[in-house]
């Protein structure tokens, strides 16, 4: 019965975040649905404890989705 409820009422996926200090060192991790309030939080692909007190590898960061603006056709003169 639990699996039926999970199919009917899906929760948004949890995302992973790391808090970086002013030197770029990882200080904390958090798993939640929205980006945490406050400065220094970046979205990462996964949580790895050996990243604590070290710089995050570039491959760990998740790039924010790029918003594409609709290009409007030029008006004829």
Helices and strands as residue ranges (DSSP letters): H 2-8, E 15-20, E 26-32, E 41-44, G 49-51, G 58-60
